[in-house]
Amino acid sequence: MKSVLGLFSKIAKGNQGETLVLESITKLLRNDDKKETNFFIIPKVQIEDGNTSREIDIVLLHPLFGLFIIEVKNWDKLLITKENNPFEQAKEYKNLLLSKIKDEFGKIAINVEFRVIFPKLTYEDAKEFFIENKHLTAYKQHSFFKEDLQTKENFKRFFSSLTPTLPNKKEFLKIASLLIDKEKIKNSEDKIIPIISNDEILYFDHKQLSVLNGYTDGFRIIRGVAGTGKTIILSHFINNKVNNGEVEKFLILCFNKRLVENINTIFENNIHKNSINIHSLFAFLNLIKFDFEKCKIKNETSFEEKYRIFETDVALEEFSSKFSEYLKINPIDYFICDETQDMPAGFMRIIYEQIKDCIFFIDEAQKFYSYSMNDISNVFHHEKFEKLSMQGRVKNLKNVYRTPSNIAKCAFEVLSNDDKLNQYYKKSYYLKDSFLNDINFVLEDGKIFVDNWNDLEDLKDIIQKQSNETIVLTPFKSQVETIENLIKSIDKQNLIKVMTIQSVKGLEAKNILIMNFDSYLSKCLEVEKDIFYRKIYVILTRAQNELYISIDENKIKDDESKKIFDILNKHKTPNSQITIKVEEDKFKLANLSKIVSNNKDEFKKTAEIVVLGAELFAVIAGLFS
């Protein structure tokens, strides 16, 4: 196959600058696993302007971030004159496209932006120019240079000035049809659209992402099993609010510190991050100066006992008083709770009573602790408060985007053994049939390896093969340090974390490796039989790519653990597929339908090339073969 650069050169008719920009952007937006993603790159777009035809160098069409007019200037020096102003040129093209969209379809909610890229020039080259031409400073945010085309981190700036406006699928495809032959667009309602977040492409459908569209006031409950994107929906809602100029105050509560860290990462580059307050439950109680001693809670008091005390009149009055004082100094517009099932129900109700505009994210299936609430109605049908109707306030999510299909199916088959939970979800109008039948698993299969690796030498062999972020889980606190020393000895400490199984809730990693799973099953069944299947489900769904389970069949004595063992073996991958270098998979779609026809003759009839992520290379190679 000819080089990609050479193929692009033919498209760009010898323009090396456009060739480089096309190639660079495609690499930056494409998944590393070379699977297609649903953005379009269209070079040499012709638009009609009266009796003349104008040519745009490149158009990038992205389902979330919008439509970008890209003017490429392969200049050796930045020199902008009245007669040669690429920014005004690009702005003119933008207005032409906006006018064309409006004429064809009326008003459609999509960003149309312009960018000017100088692939030869560096930041340093441009610095002096903008100092000397202060009247052109406004163009800086539209200017992109050599450094911006080199890394994903730098390229983020390409989208930074935008307020993401999500069109529905039909509208998105309508706009695409203006730039691409209509026959090449398949109007599929099942189309998955990507969101670029933290250097990875996460896939969500429009309905899933927009569950909070139209939300104005009062409370909302967003229910979804593990991996349905509750945290992404949370961040999308807040970003839309603050980026649209609604600089309001948000309070986000999570159960533990690790979840706080994860959500903080999402907002670390948001210019309004000071308006977004994120705390773990107990950190927040300390912040508002909740008097634990008054409620007879000591450091040694168990979590189970603390949660029992939290529902007493003394504790509820103390929380209400201290929270009210906090709000006088720190007014809050929206309260958002992640993992609501792990929160004290009475405290959540008090927060609602004092703020009113509240969004509760919940998955009752992830009841991992004996003190977690069984039902979201514990908040709104609380015995010490007036009963509130939840009708019309609940949104259910059914598409699993994080967990590979075979791992998810394995986990949900385990969960299906919890009859009490099954009945609850059916009564909540979430499931009509069962988890396995009603939940949609979107991603391609990962890998599940089941064997007995409890010996440290066996474990060492598996760890040496890891090239992705991995969490090793053990049921024994005493074993954590031993495994950590083993990891240090093979220089994998920056890649692999070790923790107890109990600590993993709310976390995830590319690969999860569970040691002594037989011991954990036995102990869990002994002390927490009521939530046995839920705990296993939570543990299994932490894996984004590969799941390694070390289990000794000879140590399995009870029927419940034997049932888990059989399910794991049913879904496992042959051990022969364990490779020395574990493939770094990004979020891979199981059945992502193509937007563009593969008919090569059709492509030859038009000057426009439609690019779908990595599909680009196969298409262009065929075109110029």
C-alpha positions as CSV (number, residue, x, y, z in Angstrom):
1,M,0.0,0.0,0.0
2,K,1.2,3.5,-0.8
3,S,2.0,5.8,2.1
4,V,-0.9,7.7,3.6
5,L,1.0,10.9,2.9
6,G,1.2,10.0,-0.7
7,L,-2.5,9.2,-1.0
8,F,-3.4,12.5,0.7
9,S,-1.1,14.3,-1.7
10,K,-3.2,13.1,-4.6
11,I,-6.4,14.3,-2.9
12,A,-4.9,17.7,-2.2
13,K,-3.4,18.0,-5.7
14,G,0.1,18.6,-4.5
15,N,-0.7,21.0,-1.6
16,Q,1.7,19.6,1.0
17,G,0.1,21.8,3.8
18,E,-3.3,20.3,3.2
19,T,-1.9,16.8,3.0
20,L,-0.1,17.2,6.3
21,V,-3.2,18.7,8.0
22,L,-5.5,15.9,6.7
23,E,-3.2,13.2,7.8
24,S,-2.5,14.7,11.2
25,I,-6.1,15.4,12.2
26,T,-7.2,11.9,11.1
27,K,-4.4,10.3,13.3
28,L,-5.3,12.5,16.3
29,L,-9.0,11.7,16.2
30,R,-8.7,8.1,15.2
31,N,-8.8,5.3,17.7
32,D,-5.5,3.5,18.2
33,D,-7.2,0.2,17.4
34,K,-7.9,1.5,13.9
35,K,-11.6,1.0,14.2
36,E,-13.8,3.6,12.5
37,T,-15.3,6.6,14.3
38,N,-18.1,8.7,13.1
39,F,-16.5,11.9,12.2
40,F,-16.2,13.1,8.6
41,I,-13.2,14.8,7.0
42,I,-14.0,16.2,3.6
43,P,-11.3,17.9,1.6
44,K,-12.0,20.4,-1.3
45,V,-15.6,21.1,-0.5
46,Q,-17.4,23.1,-3.2
47,I,-20.1,25.6,-2.1
48,E,-22.2,27.8,-4.4
49,D,-22.0,31.6,-3.9
50,G,-24.4,33.1,-6.4
51,N,-23.1,32.3,-9.8
52,T,-19.7,31.3,-8.5
53,S,-18.3,28.2,-6.7
54,R,-16.1,28.6,-3.7
55,E,-13.7,25.9,-2.5
56,I,-13.1,25.2,1.2
57,D,-9.7,23.5,1.9
58,I,-11.1,21.0,4.5
59,V,-14.4,20.5,6.4
60,L,-14.4,18.5,9.6
61,L,-17.9,17.4,10.7
62,H,-18.2,16.0,14.2
63,P,-21.5,14.9,15.7
64,L,-20.9,16.6,19.0
65,F,-18.5,19.4,18.4
66,G,-20.0,20.6,15.2
67,L,-18.9,21.7,11.8
68,F,-15.4,23.2,11.2
69,I,-14.3,25.2,8.2
70,I,-10.5,24.7,8.0
71,E,-8.4,27.1,5.9
72,V,-4.8,25.8,5.5
73,K,-1.9,28.1,4.9
74,N,1.4,26.4,4.3
75,W,3.3,29.7,4.9
76,D,6.9,30.1,6.1
77,K,6.1,33.4,7.7
78,L,2.9,34.8,9.3
79,L,1.9,37.9,7.2
80,I,-1.7,38.9,7.1
81,T,-2.8,41.8,4.9
82,K,-6.2,43.2,4.0
83,E,-5.8,41.5,0.6
84,N,-4.7,38.2,2.0
85,N,-6.5,37.5,5.3
86,P,-7.2,33.7,5.7
87,F,-9.3,34.4,8.8
88,E,-11.8,36.6,7.0
89,Q,-11.8,34.1,4.2
90,A,-12.7,31.2,6.5
91,K,-15.3,33.4,8.3
92,E,-16.9,34.1,4.9
93,Y,-17.1,30.4,4.2
94,K,-18.6,29.9,7.6
95,N,-21.4,32.4,6.9
96,L,-22.0,30.8,3.5
97,L,-22.5,27.4,5.1
98,L,-24.7,28.7,7.8
99,S,-26.8,30.4,5.2
100,K,-27.0,27.2,3.2
101,I,-28.0,25.1,6.2
102,K,-30.7,27.7,7.2
103,D,-32.1,27.8,3.6
104,E,-32.2,24.0,3.4
105,F,-33.4,23.0,6.8
106,G,-34.3,26.1,8.9
107,K,-32.7,26.3,12.3
108,I,-30.5,23.4,13.4
109,A,-28.7,23.3,16.7
110,I,-25.1,22.7,15.6
111,N,-21.9,24.7,16.0
112,V,-20.3,26.1,12.8
113,E,-16.8,27.3,13.5
114,F,-13.7,28.3,11.5
115,R,-10.1,27.5,12.0
116,V,-6.9,28.5,10.2
117,I,-4.0,26.1,10.4
118,F,-0.4,27.0,9.7
119,P,1.4,23.6,9.6
120,K,4.8,25.0,9.0
121,L,4.7,27.7,11.7
122,T,5.3,27.3,15.5
123,Y,3.9,29.2,18.4
124,E,7.2,31.0,18.6
125,D,6.9,32.1,15.0
126,A,3.5,33.6,15.6
127,K,4.3,35.2,19.0
128,E,6.0,38.3,17.6
129,F,3.4,38.8,14.9
130,F,0.5,39.0,17.4
131,I,2.6,41.3,19.7
132,E,3.1,43.7,16.8
133,N,-0.5,43.4,15.5
134,K,-2.6,43.7,18.7
135,H,-5.7,44.5,16.6
136,L,-5.6,40.9,15.3
137,T,-5.4,39.3,18.7
138,A,-8.9,38.0,18.4
139,Y,-7.7,35.6,15.7
140,K,-5.4,33.8,18.1
141,Q,-8.1,31.4,19.3
142,H,-8.8,30.5,15.6
143,S,-5.1,30.0,14.8
144,F,-3.4,26.6,15.0
145,F,0.2,25.8,14.5
146,K,2.7,22.9,14.0
147,E,2.6,21.9,17.7
148,D,-1.2,21.6,17.6
149,L,-0.9,18.8,15.0
150,Q,1.6,16.7,17.0
151,T,-0.2,15.4,20.1
152,K,-3.8,14.7,21.2
153,E,-3.2,16.9,24.2
154,N,-2.3,19.9,22.1
155,F,-5.1,19.3,19.6
156,K,-7.7,19.5,22.4
157,R,-7.4,23.2,21.9
158,F,-9.1,22.8,18.5
159,F,-12.4,22.3,20.3
160,S,-11.8,24.4,23.4
161,S,-13.7,27.5,22.5
162,L,-16.9,25.6,21.8
163,T,-20.1,25.0,23.6
164,P,-21.0,21.5,22.5
165,T,-24.5,21.5,20.9
166,L,-25.8,18.1,20.2
167,P,-28.0,17.8,17.1
168,N,-30.2,14.8,16.8
169,K,-29.1,12.1,14.4
170,K,-31.5,13.1,11.6
171,E,-30.3,16.7,11.7
172,F,-26.7,15.7,11.8
173,L,-27.1,13.5,8.8
174,K,-29.0,16.2,7.0
175,I,-26.1,18.6,7.4
176,A,-23.7,15.8,6.3
177,S,-25.9,15.4,3.2
178,L,-25.1,19.0,2.1
179,L,-21.5,18.1,1.9
180,I,-21.7,14.5,0.9
181,D,-23.8,12.8,-1.7
182,K,-27.1,11.8,-0.1
183,E,-26.8,8.3,-1.3
184,K,-23.7,7.9,0.8
185,I,-25.5,8.7,4.0
186,K,-27.5,6.0,5.7
187,N,-30.1,7.5,8.0
188,S,-29.9,5.0,10.8
189,E,-31.7,5.7,14.1
190,D,-29.3,3.3,15.8
191,K,-26.3,5.3,14.9
192,I,-23.7,5.7,17.7
193,I,-22.0,9.1,18.0
194,P,-18.7,9.8,19.6
195,I,-17.7,12.2,22.4
196,I,-14.0,13.0,22.8
197,S,-13.2,13.0,26.5
198,N,-9.9,12.6,28.3
199,D,-8.1,11.6,25.1
200,E,-10.4,8.7,24.5
201,I,-13.5,8.4,22.3
202,L,-16.4,7.3,24.3
203,Y,-19.5,6.2,22.5
204,F,-23.0,7.2,23.3
205,D,-26.2,7.4,21.4
206,H,-28.2,10.6,21.3
207,K,-31.0,9.4,23.6
208,Q,-28.6,8.3,26.3
209,L,-26.7,11.5,26.3
210,S,-29.7,13.8,26.2
211,V,-31.7,12.3,29.1
212,L,-31.4,15.6,31.0
213,N,-32.3,17.8,28.0
214,G,-35.3,19.9,28.9
215,Y,-34.7,19.5,32.7
216,T,-35.6,22.7,34.4
217,D,-36.3,22.2,38.1
218,G,-37.2,19.8,40.9
219,F,-35.6,16.4,41.2
220,R,-34.6,13.8,38.6
221,I,-33.5,10.3,39.1
222,I,-31.2,8.7,36.5
223,R,-31.1,5.0,36.9
224,G,-28.5,2.9,35.0
225,V,-26.5,-0.3,35.5
226,A,-22.7,-0.2,35.5
227,G,-21.2,1.2,32.4
228,T,-24.3,3.1,31.1
229,G,-22.5,6.4,31.2
230,K,-24.0,8.0,34.3
231,T,-20.9,10.0,35.1
232,I,-20.5,11.2,31.5
233,I,-24.1,12.3,31.5
234,L,-23.4,14.1,34.8
235,S,-20.4,16.0,33.3
236,H,-22.2,16.7,30.0
237,F,-25.1,18.3,31.9
238,I,-22.8,20.5,34.0
239,N,-20.6,21.5,31.1
240,N,-23.6,22.5,29.0
241,K,-24.8,24.7,31.8
242,V,-21.6,26.5,32.6
243,N,-20.4,26.8,28.9
244,N,-23.7,28.3,27.9
245,G,-23.1,31.2,30.2
246,E,-25.2,29.9,33.0
247,V,-22.5,30.2,35.6
248,E,-24.3,28.6,38.4
249,K,-23.1,26.8,41.5
250,F,-23.0,23.0,41.6
251,L,-22.6,20.6,44.5
252,I,-21.6,17.1,43.6
253,L,-21.4,14.4,46.3
254,C,-19.8,11.0,45.8
255,F,-19.4,8.1,48.2
256,N,-15.6,7.9,48.3
257,K,-12.4,9.9,47.5
258,R,-11.6,7.9,44.4
259,L,-14.8,8.9,42.7
260,V,-14.2,12.5,43.7
261,E,-10.8,12.3,42.0
262,N,-12.3,10.8,38.9
263,I,-14.9,13.5,38.5
264,N,-12.4,16.3,39.4
265,T,-10.4,15.1,36.4
266,I,-13.3,15.7,34.1
267,F,-13.6,19.4,35.1
268,E,-10.0,20.2,35.7
269,N,-9.7,22.3,32.5
270,N,-13.1,24.0,32.8
271,I,-12.8,27.7,33.3
272,H,-15.7,27.6,35.7
273,K,-14.4,24.8,37.8
274,N,-14.6,27.0,40.9
275,S,-18.3,26.9,40.6
276,I,-18.3,23.1,40.7
277,N,-17.8,21.7,44.3
278,I,-17.1,18.0,44.5
279,H,-16.8,16.2,47.8
280,S,-16.9,12.7,49.2
281,L,-19.7,12.1,51.7
282,F,-17.6,12.2,54.9
283,A,-15.4,15.0,53.6
284,F,-18.5,17.1,53.1
285,L,-19.8,16.2,56.6
286,N,-16.5,17.5,58.0
287,L,-16.7,20.6,55.8
288,I,-20.1,21.6,57.1
289,K,-18.9,20.8,60.7
290,F,-21.3,18.0,61.3
291,D,-21.1,17.1,65.0
292,F,-20.3,13.4,65.1
293,E,-19.8,13.4,68.8
294,K,-23.3,14.9,69.4
295,C,-24.7,12.0,67.4
296,K,-22.6,9.5,69.5
297,I,-20.5,8.6,66.4
298,K,-16.8,7.7,67.2
299,N,-13.9,6.9,64.9
300,E,-14.2,3.2,65.7
301,T,-17.9,3.2,65.0
302,S,-18.6,0.8,62.1
303,F,-20.1,2.1,58.8
304,E,-23.2,0.0,59.4
305,E,-23.7,1.7,62.7
306,K,-22.9,5.1,61.4
307,Y,-25.6,4.8,58.7
308,R,-28.1,3.5,61.3
309,I,-27.4,6.6,63.4
310,F,-27.7,8.9,60.4
311,E,-31.4,8.1,60.2
312,T,-32.1,9.1,63.8
313,D,-33.8,12.3,64.7
314,V,-30.7,13.7,66.3
315,A,-28.5,13.2,63.3
316,L,-31.1,14.4,60.8
317,E,-31.6,17.6,62.8
318,E,-27.9,18.1,63.1
319,F,-27.3,17.6,59.3
320,S,-30.3,19.9,58.4
321,S,-29.0,22.7,60.7
322,K,-25.4,22.5,59.5
323,F,-26.3,22.2,55.8
324,S,-28.6,25.2,56.1
325,E,-25.7,27.3,57.6
326,Y,-23.4,26.1,54.8
327,L,-25.9,27.2,52.1
328,K,-26.1,30.7,53.6
329,I,-22.4,31.2,52.8
330,N,-22.2,28.9,49.8
331,P,-25.4,29.1,47.8
332,I,-26.0,26.1,45.5
333,D,-28.1,26.1,42.4
334,Y,-27.9,22.4,41.6
335,F,-27.2,19.3,43.7
336,I,-25.9,16.2,41.9
337,C,-25.4,12.9,43.7
338,D,-23.4,10.1,42.1
339,E,-23.9,6.5,43.4
340,T,-26.9,7.6,45.4
341,Q,-27.5,4.0,46.6
342,D,-24.5,4.4,48.9
343,M,-25.7,7.6,50.5
344,P,-27.7,8.1,53.7
345,A,-31.3,8.4,52.5
346,G,-32.4,11.0,55.1
347,F,-29.4,13.3,54.3
348,M,-30.3,13.1,50.6
349,R,-33.9,14.1,51.4
350,I,-32.8,17.1,53.5
351,I,-30.5,18.3,50.6
352,Y,-33.5,18.1,48.3
353,E,-35.7,20.0,50.7
354,Q,-33.2,22.8,51.0
355,I,-32.1,23.0,47.3
356,K,-34.9,21.5,45.3
357,D,-33.0,21.2,42.0
358,C,-31.4,17.8,42.5
359,I,-30.3,15.0,40.2
360,F,-29.7,11.6,41.7
361,F,-27.7,9.0,39.8
362,I,-28.4,5.5,41.0
363,D,-27.9,1.8,40.3
364,E,-29.5,-0.4,43.0
365,A,-27.7,-3.4,41.4
366,Q,-24.5,-1.9,42.7
367,K,-25.5,-2.3,46.3
368,F,-22.1,-3.3,47.5
369,Y,-22.4,-2.6,51.2
370,S,-24.9,-3.9,53.7
371,Y,-25.7,-0.3,54.7
372,S,-26.5,0.9,51.1
373,M,-30.1,1.7,50.4
374,N,-32.2,-0.9,48.7
375,D,-34.4,1.5,46.7
376,I,-34.4,5.1,45.6
377,S,-37.8,5.4,47.2
378,N,-35.9,5.4,50.5
379,V,-35.3,9.1,49.7
380,F,-38.6,10.2,48.4
381,H,-40.9,7.9,50.5
382,H,-38.8,8.5,53.7
383,E,-40.8,7.7,56.8
384,K,-39.8,11.0,58.5
385,F,-40.8,13.2,55.6
386,E,-43.8,13.8,53.4
387,K,-44.1,11.2,50.7
388,L,-43.2,12.6,47.2
389,S,-44.3,11.0,43.9
390,M,-41.5,9.9,41.6
391,Q,-43.8,9.6,38.6
392,G,-42.3,11.2,35.5
393,R,-39.1,11.9,37.4
394,V,-37.1,8.8,36.6
395,K,-35.0,8.2,33.4
396,N,-33.7,4.8,32.7
397,L,-30.5,3.9,30.8
398,K,-30.2,0.6,29.1
399,N,-27.1,0.8,26.9
400,V,-23.8,-0.4,28.4
401,Y,-20.9,1.4,26.8
402,R,-18.0,0.7,29.2
403,T,-17.9,-3.0,29.7
404,P,-17.1,-5.4,26.8
405,S,-20.1,-7.4,25.7
406,N,-19.0,-10.8,26.9
407,I,-17.8,-9.5,30.3
408,A,-21.0,-7.6,30.7
409,K,-23.1,-10.6,29.8
410,C,-21.2,-12.8,32.2
411,A,-21.7,-10.2,35.0
412,F,-25.4,-9.8,34.3
413,E,-25.9,-13.6,34.2
414,V,-24.4,-13.6,37.7
415,L,-26.7,-10.8,38.7
416,S,-29.8,-12.5,37.3
417,N,-29.5,-15.0,40.2
418,D,-30.6,-12.3,42.6
419,D,-34.4,-12.9,42.5
420,K,-35.1,-10.0,44.9
421,L,-33.3,-7.6,42.6
422,N,-34.9,-8.9,39.5
423,Q,-38.3,-8.3,40.9
424,Y,-37.4,-4.8,42.1
425,Y,-36.2,-3.8,38.6
426,K,-39.3,-5.1,37.0
427,K,-41.5,-3.3,39.5
428,S,-39.5,-0.1,38.8
429,Y,-40.6,-0.4,35.1
430,Y,-37.0,-0.6,34.1
431,L,-36.9,-4.2,32.9
432,K,-39.7,-6.0,31.1
433,D,-38.0,-9.4,31.0
434,S,-34.5,-9.7,32.5
435,F,-31.1,-8.0,32.6
436,L,-29.8,-10.2,29.8
437,N,-32.7,-9.6,27.5
438,D,-33.5,-5.9,28.2
439,I,-30.0,-4.4,28.6
440,N,-28.1,-3.6,25.4
441,F,-24.4,-4.5,25.3
442,V,-22.8,-2.1,22.7
443,L,-19.1,-3.0,22.7
444,E,-17.1,-5.8,21.1
445,D,-16.1,-8.7,23.3
446,G,-13.1,-8.4,25.6
447,K,-11.3,-11.4,27.1
448,I,-12.1,-13.4,30.2
449,F,-9.3,-15.8,31.5
450,V,-10.2,-18.2,34.3
451,D,-7.5,-20.4,35.9
452,N,-5.7,-21.1,39.1
453,W,-2.9,-18.5,39.3
454,N,-2.9,-18.2,43.1
455,D,0.8,-19.2,43.3
456,L,2.9,-16.1,43.2
457,E,5.1,-17.4,40.4
458,D,2.1,-17.9,38.2
459,L,0.9,-14.4,39.1
460,K,4.3,-13.0,38.1
461,D,4.1,-14.6,34.7
462,I,0.6,-12.9,34.1
463,I,1.8,-9.5,35.4
464,Q,4.8,-9.6,33.1
465,K,2.5,-9.9,30.1
466,Q,0.5,-6.7,31.0
467,S,1.1,-3.6,28.9
468,N,-2.1,-1.8,29.9
469,E,-3.4,-0.2,33.1
470,T,-4.2,-3.1,35.4
471,I,-5.7,-3.4,38.9
472,V,-4.8,-6.6,40.9
473,L,-7.4,-7.4,43.5
474,T,-7.0,-9.7,46.5
475,P,-9.4,-10.5,49.3
476,F,-6.5,-10.4,51.8
477,K,-5.1,-7.1,53.2
478,S,-2.0,-9.0,54.2
479,Q,-1.4,-10.0,50.5
480,V,-1.4,-6.4,49.1
481,E,2.2,-5.6,50.2
482,T,3.5,-9.0,48.9
483,I,2.0,-8.4,45.5
484,E,3.2,-4.8,45.4
485,N,6.8,-6.0,46.0
486,L,6.4,-8.6,43.3
487,I,5.3,-5.8,40.9
488,K,8.3,-3.6,41.8
489,S,10.7,-6.5,41.1
490,I,9.5,-6.6,37.5
491,D,9.3,-2.8,37.2
492,K,5.5,-2.6,36.6
493,Q,4.6,-0.3,39.5
494,N,3.6,2.6,37.3
495,L,1.2,0.4,35.3
496,I,-0.3,-1.9,37.9
497,K,-2.2,-1.0,41.2
498,V,-2.9,-3.5,44.0
499,M,-5.9,-3.2,46.3
500,T,-8.4,-5.3,48.2
501,I,-11.5,-6.4,46.4
502,Q,-13.6,-4.3,48.8
503,S,-11.8,-1.1,47.6
504,V,-12.5,-1.4,43.9
505,K,-16.1,-0.1,43.9
506,G,-16.4,3.0,41.7
507,L,-13.1,2.3,39.9
508,E,-12.3,0.7,36.6
509,A,-9.2,-0.2,34.6
510,K,-8.3,-1.7,31.2
511,N,-7.5,-5.0,32.8
512,I,-8.7,-6.5,36.2
513,L,-6.8,-9.4,37.8
514,I,-8.6,-11.1,40.7
515,M,-6.6,-13.3,43.1
516,N,-8.0,-16.0,45.3
517,F,-11.5,-15.5,44.0
518,D,-12.6,-18.8,45.6
519,S,-11.7,-17.5,49.1
520,Y,-13.6,-14.2,48.4
521,L,-16.7,-16.1,47.2
522,S,-16.7,-18.2,50.3
523,K,-16.2,-15.3,52.7
524,C,-18.7,-13.1,50.9
525,L,-21.4,-15.8,51.0
526,E,-20.8,-16.2,54.7
527,V,-21.1,-12.6,55.8
528,E,-23.2,-10.9,53.0
529,K,-25.3,-13.5,51.5
530,D,-28.2,-11.1,50.7
531,I,-26.0,-9.1,48.3
532,F,-23.7,-11.9,47.2
533,Y,-24.5,-11.8,43.5
534,R,-24.5,-7.9,43.4
535,K,-21.0,-7.8,44.8
536,I,-19.7,-10.2,42.2
537,Y,-21.5,-8.2,39.4
538,V,-19.8,-5.0,40.6
539,I,-16.4,-6.6,40.7
540,L,-16.6,-8.1,37.2
541,T,-17.8,-4.9,35.6
542,R,-14.7,-3.0,36.6
543,A,-12.8,-4.4,33.6
544,Q,-12.8,-2.4,30.4
545,N,-10.8,-4.9,28.3
546,E,-9.6,-8.0,29.9
547,L,-10.6,-9.9,33.1
548,Y,-8.3,-12.4,34.8
549,I,-9.8,-14.6,37.5
550,S,-7.7,-16.8,39.6
551,I,-9.9,-19.5,41.2
552,D,-9.2,-23.0,42.7
553,E,-12.1,-25.2,41.7
554,N,-11.1,-27.7,44.5
555,K,-11.8,-25.1,47.2
556,I,-15.4,-24.4,46.0
557,K,-17.7,-26.2,48.4
558,D,-21.1,-24.3,48.2
559,D,-23.7,-24.3,45.4
560,E,-23.7,-20.5,45.0
561,S,-20.0,-20.3,44.4
562,K,-20.2,-23.3,42.1
563,K,-22.8,-21.4,40.1
564,I,-20.5,-18.5,39.7
565,F,-17.7,-20.8,38.6
566,D,-19.8,-22.3,36.0
567,I,-20.9,-18.9,34.6
568,L,-17.3,-17.8,34.4
569,N,-16.3,-20.9,32.5
570,K,-19.2,-20.5,30.2
571,H,-18.0,-17.1,29.1
572,K,-14.2,-17.5,29.4
573,T,-11.7,-17.1,26.6
574,P,-9.2,-19.9,25.9
575,N,-6.1,-19.4,27.9
576,S,-4.0,-19.9,24.8
577,Q,-5.1,-16.4,23.8
578,I,-3.1,-14.8,26.6
579,T,-0.5,-12.9,24.7
580,I,2.9,-11.4,25.8
581,K,1.8,-8.0,24.7
582,V,-1.8,-7.2,25.6
583,E,-3.5,-5.3,22.9
584,E,-4.5,-1.8,24.0
585,D,-8.1,-1.6,22.9
586,K,-10.1,1.5,23.1
587,F,-13.9,1.5,23.3
588,K,-14.8,-0.8,20.4
589,L,-18.3,-0.9,19.0
590,A,-19.9,-4.2,18.4
591,N,-22.1,-3.3,15.4
592,L,-21.3,0.3,14.3
593,S,-22.9,0.6,11.0
594,K,-21.0,2.4,8.2
595,I,-22.2,5.8,7.2
596,V,-20.6,5.8,3.8
597,S,-21.0,3.4,0.9
598,N,-17.9,1.3,0.0
599,N,-18.7,1.6,-3.7
600,K,-15.4,2.7,-5.2
601,D,-17.0,3.8,-8.5
602,E,-19.2,6.3,-6.6
603,F,-16.1,7.8,-5.1
604,K,-14.4,8.2,-8.4
605,K,-17.4,10.3,-9.6
606,T,-16.9,13.0,-7.0
607,A,-14.0,15.1,-5.9
608,E,-15.1,14.7,-2.3
609,I,-13.7,12.0,-0.1
610,V,-15.6,11.0,3.0
611,V,-13.5,9.9,5.8
612,L,-14.7,7.7,8.7
613,G,-11.8,7.6,11.1
614,A,-9.5,4.7,10.2
615,E,-11.9,3.6,7.4
616,L,-10.1,6.5,5.6
617,F,-7.1,4.4,4.7
618,A,-9.0,1.5,3.2
619,V,-11.2,3.9,1.2
620,I,-8.4,6.0,-0.2
621,A,-6.2,3.1,-0.9
622,G,-9.0,1.5,-3.0
623,L,-9.6,4.8,-4.7
624,F,-6.0,5.2,-5.9
625,S,-5.0,1.6,-6.4
